[in-house]
Amino acid sequence: MRQALEGSLAVAKAVALCRPGVVAAYPITPQTHIVENISKLVADGDLETELVSVESEFSAASVVLGAAAAGSRAYTASSSQGIMLMAEVLFNIAGLRIPMVLTCANRAVGAPLNIWNDQTDSMAVRDSGWIQLYCADNQEAVDSLIQAYRISERTEIPVMVCMDGFILTHTLEVIDIPDQGQVDAYLPEFRFQRRLDPSDPISLGALVTPEHFSEVKHSQHMAMFKALPEIVEADKDFEAQFGRCCGGLLTEHGDEEATVAILTLGSIYGTLRAAMDAHKPRKKVKLIHLRCFRPFPEAALLAALDGVKDLIVVERALSPGLGGIVGTEIKAVLSTARKPPHVHNVAVGLGGRDVPLDILPRLLEALKDGTATEFSIFDADLSKLPEEDR
């Protein structure tokens, strides 16, 4: 049913449709509204789940780890410093191959203190072993969450669904919320084969010595690659069931013969699409939304970049002392390509700075006049800095 909903409420409704047995979270802006809305659904009798109030994000992650290990479908959500506090447990969940879903309401990580959006938090744990899916809008946040449970439970890899804080979590959109019967048909009941059961005791998380640790990590690494077709299949089956999809691993929009491509993750993709419609650039350009960042969809990206001569990677985070995170990884992937495009890497919208529609013509102008560098914080006004810091 189509409804005008705040993104956080829409996600809460999607969580309820997946019938989690346990939900645990600790409040942190801008994630708080998601679990507040789940709490209201529980209080109103619209969701039957064990809602656990905890004293920290570390505890929230620990509760859902134990719940999922015992065979319950589990859910949590967090942002920013909350994700950092969860980090140890996030690595444990992934290393133990425990299926579950986490919504990351992307927010900058301090210091300096900043409660607004960028993607520093999820990027900081990109190597924890979680599948990461980035949402362009709130419909994708709803649909990706439902798909995430199926992906996670088939692969036994946890899934982090990333949605830009405030820009999506606190924005009203008209969203099609599936009905319970549709979701039940798409998402079977959760059955964890290695669940902890007192009547048949086993151990999860045994000590692994150096003699075997490399083999365990290799197995985890290969399992992530094997998840790529599962992500694609989950999206295709979702489209067959619900009549819409999220693009699988990535989405392309624009001229198929374009020699210039702009790649991004998250809600900036929507801004760029609106900018393309508004400005109608003369140069053939296409947009690429990298929905799946982990596992990295190398083959799909290389196919999307076939014939592209210049690639502008726009991201909402950076690695201080190196530059772009996504751009650096893409350069590494393209090193094996026969005719790789030249990569121009920019960070925009850090700490929630607005990304206006004129970002598209400005990026294209920088490419045309040769000022598009290997990496820059594109919207930084260096005149505000002391000369020695420029």
C-alpha positions, -999 to +999 in steps of 0.1 A: +000+000+000+013+034-010+017+058+020+035+091+027+059+080+054+090+093+071+119+070+061+124+058+096+088+048+100+088+030+067+119+010+077+102+001+110+072-012+092+095-032+069+113-047+099+079-057+114+069-074+081+100-096+084+088-110+118+120-106+138+120-126+171+144-102+188+151-064+183+177-046+204+191-011+199+204+019+217+192+054+207+215+076+187+206+104+162+196+099+134+188+062+140+166+067+170+133+071+151+136+037+136+135+018+169+111+043+184+087+034+157+094-003+162+086+002+199+053+018+190+044-011+167+051-035+196+030-014+220+001-012+196+002-050+191+013-048+155+046-066+160+052-095+183+089-095+192+112-094+222+122-057+222+153-054+244+163-021+259+201-021+264+227+003+279+249+007+248+253-002+212+279-028+222+252-045+242+227-042+214+250-059+190+258-086+216+221-093+223+212-098+186+243-120+181+231-143+209+195-142+197+204-151+161+228-178+173+199-193+193+178-194+161+158-161+163+155-137+134+172-106+148+175-069+140+194-038+152+202-003+140+227+023+148+247+053+135+281+070+138+298+065+172+272+038+179+286+018+149+321+024+163+311+010+197+296-020+180+327-026+159+342-055+180+309-073+180+303-066+143+335-085+135+324-113+157+290-116+141+306-118+106+334-141+117+309-165+133+287-164+101+256-153+120+227-142+098+210-109+108+203-074+095+214-040+107+203-006+095+230+020+095+215+055+094+247+070+080+261+099+101+295+116+104+319+103+131+334+128+155+355+147+163+345+174+156+310+165+169+286+163+140+252+147+140+245+151+102+250+128+073+280+113+056+291+077+052+322+076+075+305+052+099+297+023+075+330+029+056+349+025+088+336-011+092+336-020+055+361-048+062+343-063+091+328-090+069+293-077+066+275-074+032+268-037+027+239-024+006+235+014+000+201+029-006+193+057-030+159+065-016+135+053+011+117+028-012+151+011-017+156+012+021+124-007+027+129-032-002+166-037+006+158-045+042+133-073+032+158-086+007+186-084+033+170-110+055+167-135+026+203-128+015+217-131+050+198-163+058+208-180+026+245-170+028+249-170+066+265-135+062+251-105+081+238-076+060+241-039+068+216-018+050+229+018+047+206+048+044+217+084+046+208+100+079+182+128+079+183+130+041+164+096+041+156+087+077+138+120+084+123+127+050+087+119+039+083+100+007+054+082-009+064+046-003+048+013-013+047-009+018+041-045+010+014-065+027+023-093+052+012-121+029+036-109+001+065-107+025+058-141+040+057-156+005+091-140-003+108-146+030+105-181+045+107-188+082+142-184+096+160-217+104+196-215+115+212-249+111+240-242+136+217-227+163+226-231+199+203-257+215+207-269+251+193-303+240+220-307+214+250-286+226+276-273+202+301-244+204+303-213+183+334-191+183+361-216+193+397-204+195+415-207+162+453-210+163+477-196+137+478-231+120+442-227+109+433-190+110+443-182+074+421-210+061+391-196+082+396-161+068+399-175+033+366-193+037+350-161+049+365-142+020+352-166-006+318-168+010+315-130+004+321-135-034+296-164-034+270-139-020+271-118-052+247-140-072+225-144-041+221-106-040+212-105-077+187-134-073+171-119-043+164-087-062+151-105-093+128-126-072+117-095-053+108-078-087+088-109-097+069-108-064+065-070-059+069-055-094+100-034-087+137-039-080+167-021-065+191-028-094+208-058-080+245-049-075+244-015-092+221+007-112+228+027-144+209+057-157+216+078-187+232+074-221+244+038-228+271+052-251+283+078-227+321+083-224+317+100-190+302+083-160+296+095-125+295+069-098+281+073-063+265+055-033+234+065-015+210+095-018+234+116-039+224+093-068+189+108-065+203+143-065+224+136-096+194+120-114+173+151-107+202+173-118+205+154-151+168+159-158+170+196-148+203+206-166+202+181-195+240+181-202+251+182-238+278+157-232+268+120-231+268+111-194+256+082-174+251+077-137+261+046-118+247+038-083+269+013-066+243-004-044+265-033-033+298-021-018+307-053+000+312-078-016+327-055-042+309-062-076+340-061-098+326-078-129+294-058-129+313-025-125+337-034-153+308-042-176+291-009-167+323+011-175+328-005-209+335+024-233+337+050-205+368+073-208+363+094-177+349+082-144+340+107-117+336+089-083+316+110-059+316+098-023+304+110+011+335+099+031+373+100+029+404+084+042+425+112+057+460+110+044+450+090+013+418+105-002+387+088-015+378+053-001+355+042-029+377+059-056+408+042-044+392+007-045+378+014-079+413+024-092+426-009-079+398-029-097+404-010-129+441-018-129+432-051-146+409-036-172+420-035-209+411+002-214+404+016-180+388+050-177+406+079-160+393+082-124+386+116-109+376+112-073+357+138-052+342+138-017+311+159-012+285+166+014+307+157+044+291+163+077+257+169+061+266+198+038+239+202+012+246+188-022+228+211-046+216+203-081+243+223-097+268+196-085+264+179-119+273+208-142+301+218-118+316+183-120+314+182-158+329+217-160+358+206-138+363+177-161+362+199-192+387+226-179+411+200-165+406+210-128+392+176-119+420+162-098+429+127-086+411+136-053+395+166-038+369+176-013+349+192-040+327+216-020+355+228+004+361+265+005+398+267+011+397+304+016+382+297+051+414+279+061+448+293+072+472+294+044+494+266+058+464+242+059+453+248+023 
